[in-house]
Amino acid sequence: MSAHARTALRPPANTLAEHVTRTLGLAAPVIVARCGMLVMVTADTIMTGHAGASELAYLGISFSPHIAMLVIGIGLLTGVVVLVSQADGAGHQRTCGQIFWVGLANAVVLGTIWALVMTQGEAILHLFGQSDDLARGGGRALGMFAWGMPAIYAYIAAAMFLEGIGRTRPGMFVMIGANVVNVGLNWVLIYGNLGFEADGAAGAVLATSLTRWVMLAAVLAYVFTMADRDHYGLFHRIEKPLRLQLRFLKLGAPMALSYTAETTAFMAITMMAGIMGALQVAAFQATMNVVAFCFMVAIGMATATSVRVGNAVGRRDPRGLRMAGWTGTGLIAIAMALLAAVVTIWETPISAIYSSDAGVQGLILASLAVVTFLLLADGLQAVLVGALRGAADVWPTTLIGFFSFWVVMVPCAWLLGPHLGGGLPGLFWGEVIGAFVAAVLLAIRFHIISKRPIAPA
């Protein structure tokens, strides 16, 4: 290793306090940025909910397949943050820019493919057994998501590049501005202000798609004008692009499968709610929005944990790897317990935020009583996935996810929900069981790999 590379290494943390400080320093802006992404969804959900229960149902039933498609791409693009953090930790900064371009190319291609699939939204929802009304309204909304898919994927690739080199604040500021844009467009397109036709759920989704292009323009402007862009090799020729693409797919493909197993399992449960009726799926969408909002804290902590584990792998620091993983796990346990307490205390006002329909509010309240147990389990499994992802331990993580979500969670949700008449709370109890199984198995896996010799991806 050259002298320059040695000085560029990310130095290890020496104490628990330093591990906590570094993890929180990375996690906090990511949490704000991810929460900002969920604030957009929350604004869509709340504003659409006040346009009518049927419009909220259309949004909810369209959102599930959209998220499934979106997260598959996010899993693939995870290769960006893993490879960049490992290269940065090893002092190979110029490789980071090359990884950025590979990730961006994959983002554009996959985003275009999914956009074409989403244009068949009504047929997709009919395939999942939804009624003609839900398939029509939800399918139209799903089609509106297509317009923003290349943009959101490209934005995620750029944001993951920045997160991999430890720059988490730009994404935070972009998301704050994006939310202002999204709410303004919602006001125009959902309710038909400024001479536009009121378009309910479809208008909310179109507003989100347009906002995603604004987000992409902002983050690319930052990346391409960084003072040290040459240091990170952003405009250098990509050396051995095929080899780099294969490394990218080696990490990203199994993570895409892992994310696919999780999100399609949740989509299957959403479809169970849709079969129960429009009010049930509206309440399920609102409750899952609360879960997702809290889950953004876990995503931020998982990203920080993944980057710190990746840095430790890059500098071949086994103690740093273990401390980074378990520090993130401990911090998320505390955070999710606090969030569960907040949801319990404020469950009645929360239900009123999402709908003025008394029937929908009652279903949300019953579901939130179970969600308090879900938050801890889901947070733990997310951060442990992040730790394993940073260590490039991808295939075992994928298999654990498939087992936990499809072999355990989906059957339990069906049994406790529609089959035994447990309604929406039964569906959520199935999610609780699956998430706890995942958390336990992932913790065991991280304990095993943290004892092994380090091998960068």
Secondary structure, DSSP 8 states (H G I E B T S, - for coil): --HHHHHHS-----SHHHHHHHHHHHHHHHHHHHHHHHHHHHHHHHHHHTT-HHHHHHHHHHHHHHHHHHHHHHHHHHHHHHHHHHHHHTT-HHHHHHHHHHHHHHHHHHHHHHHHHHTTHHHHHHHTT--HHHHHHHHHHHHHHGGGHHHHHHHHHHHHHHHHTT--HHHHHHHHHHHHHHHHHHHHHTTT-TT----HHHHHHHHHHHHHHHHHHHHHHHHHT-TTTTTTTTTS--SSHHHHHHHHHHHHHHHHHHHHHHHHHHHHHHHHHHHH-HHHHHHHHHHHHHHHHHHHHHHHHHHHHHHHHHHHHHTT-HHHHHHHHHHHHHHHHHHHHHHHHHHHHTHHHHHHHH-S-HHHHHHHHHHHHHHHHHHHHHHHHHHHHHHHHHTT--HHHHHHHHIIIIIIIHHHHHIIIIITT-HHHHHHHHHHHHHHHHHHHHHHHHHHHTTS-----
